[in-house]
Amino acid sequence: MKINTIPLKIVVSVIMVITVILSIVFGIGIWEIFHKPDILFIKVLFYFSFLISLLLNLVSCSQVYKILKYMDKDVIFTKQIQGIINRIKKITYAVFVVLWGIFPMMYHAAMITKVYATIPIALVFIFSPLMLSTFTAVIEQLLRKIIEIKSEHDLTV
């Protein structure tokens, strides 16, 4: 069964381009912070955590693109795909850890502006990679089980 992956490749490519643009913007933000006399550790942590999470997201998108290439070759249920999914899971865990760096800035902004609704919004933003990594772990286990069933089926035939 041939799967048309062109729309998915386009979406992943657009996400990658947006990620590169945002990385450039946050890189410029970091550059501007270091040229001002009022360097705050919270600002630096905020920008660096966003930049690192964007770069990790870029790596994750490239891994998804690699999975789509394997799908084009009709090689879906293999150990290589399982390894790629495992890498994506680890990257999303890393993004979850790195995004905790934005929380001090969001808390500081909430205290200054008295808009306390930004704290739960920041927490949702921080915990979204954890939900994605949980979903990826489930997909990884399903793929592992499918590979086992496929190898048993290959042995019986």
Z-matrix of the N, CA and C atoms (Angstrom, degrees):
N
C 1 1.446
C 2 1.534 1 108.75
N 3 1.286 2 116.23 1 122.52
C 4 1.462 3 121.95 2 -178.58
C 5 1.531 4 109.23 3 -91.49
N 6 1.317 5 114.91 4 128.54
C 7 1.461 6 121.22 5 179.96
C 8 1.523 7 107.96 6 -105.12
N 9 1.338 8 115.95 7 132.99
C 10 1.459 9 120.53 8 178.76
C 11 1.531 10 108.55 9 -84.02
N 12 1.314 11 116.11 10 108.35
C 13 1.466 12 120.94 11 -176.78
C 14 1.524 13 113.37 12 -101.90
N 15 1.301 14 117.77 13 3.79
C 16 1.473 15 120.34 14 -177.94
C 17 1.538 16 111.79 15 -61.26
N 18 1.341 17 119.97 16 -45.75
C 19 1.475 18 117.85 17 177.54
C 20 1.527 19 112.73 18 -62.07
N 21 1.328 20 116.62 19 -37.23
C 22 1.460 21 119.68 20 178.69
C 23 1.528 22 111.27 21 -67.61
N 24 1.328 23 116.56 22 -38.84
C 25 1.455 24 120.15 23 177.41
C 26 1.522 25 111.13 24 -64.58
N 27 1.326 26 116.78 25 -37.39
C 28 1.467 27 120.66 26 178.00
C 29 1.524 28 110.31 27 -64.48
N 30 1.336 29 116.63 28 -43.90
C 31 1.465 30 120.57 29 179.78
C 32 1.522 31 110.63 30 -63.53
N 33 1.328 32 117.20 31 -45.87
C 34 1.467 33 120.67 32 179.30
C 35 1.528 34 110.02 33 -62.99
N 36 1.324 35 117.82 34 -39.66
C 37 1.469 36 120.70 35 178.20
C 38 1.521 37 111.71 36 -64.48
N 39 1.324 38 117.55 37 -40.87
C 40 1.470 39 121.12 38 177.58
C 41 1.523 40 110.17 39 -63.63
N 42 1.342 41 116.62 40 -42.77
C 43 1.463 42 120.09 41 177.73
C 44 1.521 43 110.49 42 -61.57
N 45 1.329 44 116.39 43 -40.26
C 46 1.462 45 119.94 44 179.23
C 47 1.529 46 111.67 45 -65.14
N 48 1.331 47 117.12 46 -40.43
C 49 1.470 48 120.57 47 178.59
C 50 1.529 49 110.27 48 -65.31
N 51 1.322 50 117.31 49 -43.62
C 52 1.466 51 120.69 50 178.04
C 53 1.526 52 110.42 51 -62.55
N 54 1.322 53 116.71 52 -39.71
C 55 1.463 54 120.93 53 178.49
C 56 1.521 55 111.39 54 -63.63
N 57 1.324 56 117.18 55 -41.27
C 58 1.466 57 120.38 56 178.18
C 59 1.529 58 110.25 57 -64.98
N 60 1.324 59 117.63 58 -42.61
C 61 1.468 60 121.02 59 178.96
C 62 1.527 61 110.92 60 -62.38
N 63 1.347 62 116.50 61 -45.03
C 64 1.465 63 119.52 62 178.01
C 65 1.518 64 111.92 63 -64.85
N 66 1.327 65 117.02 64 -35.66
C 67 1.467 66 120.29 65 177.41
C 68 1.521 67 110.61 66 -63.43
N 69 1.315 68 116.47 67 -40.00
C 70 1.465 69 120.32 68 177.33
C 71 1.529 70 110.30 69 -64.45
N 72 1.335 71 116.76 70 -42.62
C 73 1.467 72 120.65 71 179.89
C 74 1.533 73 110.19 72 -62.62
N 75 1.345 74 117.08 73 -45.60
C 76 1.465 75 119.06 74 179.87
C 77 1.526 76 111.35 75 -69.88
N 78 1.326 77 117.32 76 -31.28
C 79 1.469 78 119.86 77 174.14
C 80 1.515 79 111.25 78 -63.48
N 81 1.321 80 116.69 79 -41.79
C 82 1.471 81 120.73 80 176.18
C 83 1.527 82 110.18 81 -64.52
N 84 1.340 83 116.33 82 -38.12
C 85 1.467 84 119.64 83 177.09
C 86 1.515 85 112.26 84 -62.27
N 87 1.320 86 116.74 85 -40.66
C 88 1.471 87 120.49 86 177.20
C 89 1.529 88 109.75 87 -64.99
N 90 1.324 89 116.15 88 -42.38
C 91 1.457 90 120.60 89 179.08
C 92 1.529 91 110.58 90 -60.42
N 93 1.319 92 117.48 91 -41.96
C 94 1.463 93 121.40 92 -179.32
C 95 1.528 94 111.51 93 -68.20
N 96 1.330 95 117.20 94 -34.55
C 97 1.464 96 119.78 95 -179.62
C 98 1.525 97 110.49 96 -63.24
N 99 1.332 98 115.81 97 -41.85
C 100 1.460 99 118.72 98 -176.91
C 101 1.521 100 113.09 99 -73.37
N 102 1.315 101 118.72 100 -11.73
C 103 1.454 102 120.91 101 177.65
C 104 1.525 103 112.79 102 -98.49
N 105 1.325 104 116.86 103 3.57
C 106 1.463 105 120.47 104 176.72
C 107 1.527 106 108.27 105 -106.43
N 108 1.304 107 116.46 106 148.56
C 109 1.473 108 118.60 107 -177.77
C 110 1.538 109 113.76 108 -73.08
N 111 1.312 110 118.66 109 -19.00
C 112 1.467 111 120.77 110 -176.42
C 113 1.545 112 111.44 111 -99.11
N 114 1.306 113 116.04 112 61.28
C 115 1.464 114 119.76 113 179.63
C 116 1.527 115 108.20 114 -72.23
N 117 1.299 116 115.28 115 121.32
C 118 1.454 117 121.01 116 175.55
C 119 1.519 118 108.76 117 -106.35
N 120 1.311 119 115.81 118 137.11
C 121 1.457 120 120.17 119 179.44
C 122 1.527 121 110.84 120 -60.75
N 123 1.325 122 116.80 121 -34.54
C 124 1.470 123 120.60 122 -178.86
C 125 1.522 124 110.34 123 -64.46
N 126 1.331 125 117.69 124 -41.35
C 127 1.470 126 120.96 125 178.52
C 128 1.522 127 110.96 126 -64.00
N 129 1.325 128 115.70 127 -45.13
C 130 1.468 129 119.91 128 -178.94
C 131 1.521 130 109.98 129 -63.06
N 132 1.316 131 116.91 130 -44.57
C 133 1.464 132 121.00 131 178.50
C 134 1.527 133 111.37 132 -61.43
N 135 1.340 134 115.92 133 -41.12
C 136 1.460 135 121.52 134 179.13
C 137 1.527 136 111.05 135 -60.47
N 138 1.325 137 115.88 136 -52.62
C 139 1.461 138 119.57 137 -177.60
C 140 1.528 139 112.20 138 -66.47
N 141 1.336 140 116.85 139 -42.23
C 142 1.462 141 119.16 140 -179.72
C 143 1.523 142 111.64 141 -65.96
N 144 1.333 143 117.22 142 -39.29
C 145 1.467 144 118.61 143 -179.69
C 146 1.530 145 110.39 144 -67.07
N 147 1.323 146 117.42 145 -39.86
C 148 1.461 147 119.11 146 176.22
C 149 1.525 148 111.58 147 -64.84
N 150 1.329 149 116.67 148 -42.43
C 151 1.458 150 120.37 149 -178.89
C 152 1.532 151 110.88 150 -64.56
N 153 1.309 152 117.27 151 -45.53
C 154 1.466 153 119.90 152 179.11
C 155 1.515 154 110.98 153 -64.76
N 156 1.331 155 117.76 154 -39.93
C 157 1.469 156 119.62 155 178.71
C 158 1.528 157 111.32 156 -66.47
N 159 1.325 158 116.99 157 -35.71
C 160 1.470 159 119.63 158 176.55
C 161 1.524 160 111.45 159 -66.25
N 162 1.325 161 116.73 160 -40.79
C 163 1.461 162 119.42 161 178.40
C 164 1.530 163 111.06 162 -67.00
N 165 1.327 164 117.57 163 -38.63
C 166 1.465 165 120.27 164 175.36
C 167 1.527 166 110.78 165 -65.03
N 168 1.323 167 115.94 166 -36.81
C 169 1.460 168 120.14 167 176.37
C 170 1.522 169 110.57 168 -63.77
N 171 1.312 170 116.96 169 -37.54
C 172 1.463 171 121.58 170 177.54
C 173 1.529 172 110.67 171 -62.96
N 174 1.318 173 116.79 172 -43.11
C 175 1.461 174 120.80 173 177.13
C 176 1.524 175 110.35 174 -63.68
N 177 1.317 176 116.72 175 -41.64
C 178 1.466 177 120.83 176 178.63
C 179 1.526 178 111.40 177 -63.02
N 180 1.323 179 116.72 178 -41.39
C 181 1.466 180 119.92 179 177.96
C 182 1.522 181 111.53 180 -64.53
N 183 1.328 182 116.46 181 -36.53
C 184 1.465 183 118.07 182 177.60
C 185 1.526 184 110.97 183 -66.72
N 186 1.323 185 117.44 184 -33.39
C 187 1.461 186 120.62 185 176.23
C 188 1.528 187 111.03 186 -68.04
N 189 1.322 188 116.86 187 -38.68
C 190 1.467 189 120.39 188 176.19
C 191 1.523 190 109.95 189 -64.55
N 192 1.329 191 116.77 190 -39.92
C 193 1.465 192 120.33 191 177.66
C 194 1.526 193 110.61 192 -62.21
N 195 1.331 194 115.85 193 -37.15
C 196 1.462 195 120.16 194 177.49
C 197 1.534 196 110.73 195 -64.72
N 198 1.320 197 117.23 196 -39.18
C 199 1.474 198 120.79 197 176.24
C 200 1.523 199 110.11 198 -62.46
N 201 1.324 200 116.91 199 -40.42
C 202 1.466 201 119.81 200 178.81
C 203 1.520 202 111.76 201 -64.97
N 204 1.329 203 117.24 202 -34.12
C 205 1.467 204 120.20 203 175.23
C 206 1.530 205 110.79 204 -64.78
N 207 1.329 206 116.11 205 -41.42
C 208 1.465 207 119.50 206 176.61
C 209 1.531 208 111.18 207 -63.43
N 210 1.332 209 115.94 208 -35.04
C 211 1.466 210 119.43 209 177.91
C 212 1.520 211 110.88 210 -66.19
N 213 1.320 212 117.19 211 -35.52
C 214 1.465 213 120.48 212 176.02
C 215 1.522 214 111.55 213 -63.57
N 216 1.318 215 116.10 214 -34.48
C 217 1.460 216 120.15 215 178.53
C 218 1.527 217 112.20 216 -81.98
N 219 1.335 218 116.91 217 -1.12
C 220 1.465 219 124.14 218 -179.60
C 221 1.528 220 111.44 219 63.24
N 222 1.317 221 114.88 220 36.97
C 223 1.458 222 121.80 221 176.85
C 224 1.528 223 106.33 222 -120.35
N 225 1.329 224 115.51 223 82.35
C 226 1.457 225 119.35 224 -171.84
C 227 1.526 226 112.10 225 -99.69
N 228 1.316 227 117.73 226 -47.38
C 229 1.457 228 121.33 227 -171.94
C 230 1.523 229 110.31 228 -95.57
N 231 1.331 230 116.05 229 73.49
C 232 1.459 231 120.96 230 -179.03
C 233 1.526 232 109.80 231 -132.01
N 234 1.315 233 114.28 232 170.20
C 235 1.467 234 120.35 233 178.01
C 236 1.534 235 111.25 234 -68.42
N 237 1.354 236 117.45 235 -29.48
C 238 1.465 237 119.80 236 178.94
C 239 1.530 238 110.49 237 -63.00
N 240 1.332 239 115.89 238 -43.54
C 241 1.471 240 120.10 239 178.77
C 242 1.522 241 109.55 240 -64.67
N 243 1.322 242 116.55 241 -40.30
C 244 1.460 243 119.77 242 178.61
C 245 1.528 244 110.83 243 -62.67
N 246 1.327 245 116.85 244 -39.57
C 247 1.465 246 120.04 245 176.77
C 248 1.517 247 112.42 246 -65.37
N 249 1.325 248 116.12 247 -39.53
C 250 1.467 249 119.90 248 178.50
C 251 1.531 250 110.43 249 -64.81
N 252 1.323 251 116.46 250 -42.69
C 253 1.466 252 120.03 251 179.03
C 254 1.528 253 110.21 252 -64.58
N 255 1.324 254 117.03 253 -36.79
C 256 1.462 255 120.69 254 176.45
C 257 1.527 256 110.44 255 -63.19
N 258 1.338 257 117.77 256 -40.94
C 259 1.470 258 121.26 257 176.68
C 260 1.523 259 111.13 258 -62.92
N 261 1.335 260 116.25 259 -42.56
C 262 1.471 261 119.67 260 178.88
C 263 1.525 262 110.20 261 -61.68
N 264 1.327 263 116.56 262 -40.51
C 265 1.463 264 120.56 263 178.71
C 266 1.528 265 110.63 264 -61.81
N 267 1.324 266 117.03 265 -44.76
C 268 1.465 267 120.53 266 179.20
C 269 1.525 268 111.68 267 -65.33
N 270 1.325 269 116.63 268 -37.57
C 271 1.461 270 119.92 269 178.78
C 272 1.526 271 110.73 270 -65.84
N 273 1.333 272 117.56 271 -40.35
C 274 1.470 273 119.05 272 179.31
C 275 1.524 274 111.08 273 -68.73
N 276 1.336 275 118.35 274 -32.91
C 277 1.467 276 119.66 275 172.05
C 278 1.525 277 110.25 276 -62.09
N 279 1.319 278 116.76 277 -42.54
C 280 1.467 279 121.06 278 179.52
C 281 1.531 280 110.80 279 -63.97
N 282 1.324 281 117.23 280 -40.25
C 283 1.471 282 120.45 281 178.00
C 284 1.531 283 110.07 282 -62.94
N 285 1.325 284 117.05 283 -39.59
C 286 1.465 285 120.82 284 177.15
C 287 1.533 286 110.51 285 -59.23
N 288 1.321 287 116.87 286 -45.68
C 289 1.463 288 120.76 287 -179.35
C 290 1.536 289 110.55 288 -66.23
N 291 1.326 290 116.57 289 -42.74
C 292 1.466 291 120.61 290 -177.31
C 293 1.529 292 111.23 291 -67.58
N 294 1.317 293 117.15 292 -35.72
C 295 1.470 294 119.28 293 -177.44
C 296 1.529 295 113.39 294 -69.91
N 297 1.311 296 117.63 295 -11.55
C 298 1.469 297 118.15 296 174.04
C 299 1.528 298 110.75 297 -64.67
N 300 1.324 299 116.78 298 -15.16
C 301 1.457 300 120.43 299 177.70
C 302 1.520 301 113.63 300 -70.61
N 303 1.333 302 118.13 301 -17.88
C 304 1.470 303 119.11 302 178.07
C 305 1.521 304 111.89 303 -83.97
N 306 1.328 305 116.88 304 -15.68
C 307 1.463 306 118.96 305 -174.57
C 308 1.535 307 113.69 306 -63.62
N 309 1.342 308 120.13 307 -42.72
C 310 1.478 309 117.81 308 178.50
C 311 1.525 310 113.14 309 -58.99
N 312 1.331 311 117.27 310 -38.51
C 313 1.466 312 120.26 311 179.15
C 314 1.530 313 110.79 312 -67.28
N 315 1.328 314 115.92 313 -41.66
C 316 1.468 315 118.71 314 179.68
C 317 1.536 316 110.69 315 -66.52
N 318 1.333 317 116.80 316 -38.56
C 319 1.461 318 120.50 317 177.57
C 320 1.527 319 110.34 318 -65.47
N 321 1.317 320 116.05 319 -43.09
C 322 1.470 321 121.21 320 178.26
C 323 1.531 322 110.52 321 -61.92
N 324 1.336 323 115.80 322 -43.73
C 325 1.473 324 119.55 323 178.48
C 326 1.520 325 111.14 324 -64.51
N 327 1.323 326 117.64 325 -37.40
C 328 1.462 327 120.57 326 179.19
C 329 1.524 328 111.30 327 -67.03
N 330 1.309 329 117.09 328 -37.58
C 331 1.465 330 120.17 329 179.40
C 332 1.524 331 111.83 330 -71.06
N 333 1.327 332 116.97 331 -35.54
C 334 1.470 333 119.77 332 -179.77
C 335 1.524 334 110.96 333 -72.83
N 336 1.333 335 116.88 334 -46.64
C 337 1.462 336 120.92 335 -174.76
C 338 1.524 337 113.44 336 -87.01
N 339 1.312 338 117.33 337 -10.10
C 340 1.475 339 123.11 338 -177.21
C 341 1.527 340 112.09 339 61.79
N 342 1.336 341 116.42 340 24.32
C 343 1.460 342 122.18 341 175.05
C 344 1.534 343 105.72 342 -104.19
N 345 1.329 344 114.89 343 91.07
C 346 1.459 345 119.78 344 -173.02
C 347 1.524 346 113.05 345 -79.25
N 348 1.310 347 117.66 346 -6.02
C 349 1.468 348 120.85 347 178.85
C 350 1.527 349 111.20 348 -72.11
N 351 1.333 350 117.78 349 -14.43
C 352 1.463 351 119.14 350 178.98
C 353 1.529 352 111.90 351 -71.00
N 354 1.328 353 117.72 352 -23.64
C 355 1.465 354 119.93 353 -179.43
C 356 1.527 355 111.26 354 -67.73
N 357 1.341 356 120.61 355 -49.73
C 358 1.477 357 118.45 356 176.66
C 359 1.528 358 113.08 357 -64.56
N 360 1.327 359 116.41 358 -33.18
C 361 1.466 360 119.32 359 177.73
C 362 1.525 361 109.43 360 -65.05
N 363 1.319 362 117.21 361 -42.34
C 364 1.464 363 120.61 362 177.37
C 365 1.522 364 110.84 363 -63.61
N 366 1.324 365 117.22 364 -39.55
C 367 1.463 366 119.88 365 178.84
C 368 1.527 367 111.80 366 -65.12
N 369 1.325 368 116.57 367 -38.36
C 370 1.471 369 119.26 368 176.04
C 371 1.522 370 109.78 369 -63.70
N 372 1.312 371 116.24 370 -42.19
C 373 1.468 372 121.13 371 178.64
C 374 1.522 373 111.03 372 -63.33
N 375 1.332 374 116.93 373 -39.05
C 376 1.459 375 121.18 374 -179.26
C 377 1.528 376 111.11 375 -71.18
N 378 1.328 377 117.58 376 -40.38
C 379 1.463 378 120.84 377 -175.15
C 380 1.527 379 113.61 378 -83.59
N 381 1.319 380 119.04 379 -8.63
C 382 1.469 381 119.94 380 179.84
C 383 1.528 382 112.96 381 -63.14
N 384 1.343 383 121.31 382 -38.27
C 385 1.467 384 118.42 383 175.10
C 386 1.526 385 113.03 384 -64.66
N 387 1.342 386 117.07 385 -29.53
C 388 1.458 387 119.63 386 177.78
C 389 1.528 388 110.59 387 -67.24
N 390 1.328 389 116.58 388 -38.89
C 391 1.469 390 119.57 389 175.87
C 392 1.523 391 110.42 390 -65.47
N 393 1.329 392 116.77 391 -40.02
C 394 1.456 393 120.81 392 178.16
C 395 1.526 394 111.28 393 -64.80
N 396 1.328 395 117.49 394 -39.87
C 397 1.463 396 119.70 395 179.07
C 398 1.522 397 111.21 396 -69.00
N 399 1.314 398 117.84 397 -32.40
C 400 1.462 399 120.44 398 175.03
C 401 1.521 400 110.20 399 -65.53
N 402 1.318 401 116.79 400 -43.77
C 403 1.461 402 120.64 401 176.85
C 404 1.525 403 110.63 402 -62.26
N 405 1.326 404 116.79 403 -40.49
C 406 1.458 405 120.82 404 178.96
C 407 1.520 406 110.72 405 -65.31
N 408 1.331 407 117.43 406 -37.09
C 409 1.464 408 120.57 407 177.73
C 410 1.527 409 110.71 408 -64.90
N 411 1.316 410 116.82 409 -38.41
C 412 1.467 411 120.50 410 177.19
C 413 1.525 412 110.20 411 -64.75
N 414 1.330 413 116.51 412 -44.74
C 415 1.470 414 120.44 413 177.96
C 416 1.527 415 110.31 414 -61.76
N 417 1.328 416 116.81 415 -39.19
C 418 1.465 417 120.47 416 179.29
C 419 1.533 418 110.93 417 -62.96
N 420 1.329 419 116.75 418 -42.26
C 421 1.468 420 119.80 419 179.32
C 422 1.528 421 111.08 420 -67.29
N 423 1.331 422 116.81 421 -39.73
C 424 1.467 423 119.99 422 176.42
C 425 1.522 424 110.98 423 -62.25
N 426 1.314 425 116.86 424 -42.73
C 427 1.455 426 120.97 425 178.80
C 428 1.521 427 111.18 426 -64.27
N 429 1.339 428 116.91 427 -40.48
C 430 1.462 429 120.66 428 177.46
C 431 1.523 430 110.67 429 -60.34
N 432 1.318 431 116.40 430 -43.42
C 433 1.468 432 120.98 431 179.21
C 434 1.532 433 110.61 432 -66.32
N 435 1.311 434 117.84 433 -40.27
C 436 1.470 435 121.47 434 178.71
C 437 1.524 436 110.30 435 -64.25
N 438 1.330 437 116.72 436 -40.44
C 439 1.471 438 119.94 437 178.52
C 440 1.524 439 110.33 438 -64.11
N 441 1.335 440 117.22 439 -39.60
C 442 1.468 441 120.28 440 177.28
C 443 1.523 442 110.96 441 -62.66
N 444 1.322 443 116.08 442 -46.02
C 445 1.472 444 119.95 443 -179.71
C 446 1.521 445 110.05 444 -64.24
N 447 1.331 446 116.75 445 -40.32
C 448 1.467 447 120.48 446 179.46
C 449 1.521 448 111.26 447 -63.71
N 450 1.343 449 117.20 448 -42.13
C 451 1.474 450 119.31 449 179.49
C 452 1.512 451 111.02 450 -68.13
N 453 1.336 452 117.99 451 -35.37
C 454 1.474 453 119.83 452 175.41
C 455 1.515 454 110.19 453 -66.39
N 456 1.312 455 117.16 454 -39.26
C 457 1.456 456 120.92 455 179.47
C 458 1.529 457 110.64 456 -66.44
N 459 1.331 458 116.71 457 -39.86
C 460 1.465 459 120.25 458 177.82
C 461 1.529 460 111.29 459 -63.11
N 462 1.341 461 117.09 460 -33.72
C 463 1.455 462 120.49 461 179.42
C 464 1.524 463 111.83 462 -73.14
N 465 1.342 464 118.05 463 -32.74
C 466 1.459 465 120.37 464 -177.76
C 467 1.529 466 111.63 465 -78.45
N 468 1.308 467 116.60 466 -25.88
C 469 1.471 468 119.97 467 179.99
C 470 1.487 469 108.50 468 -83.59
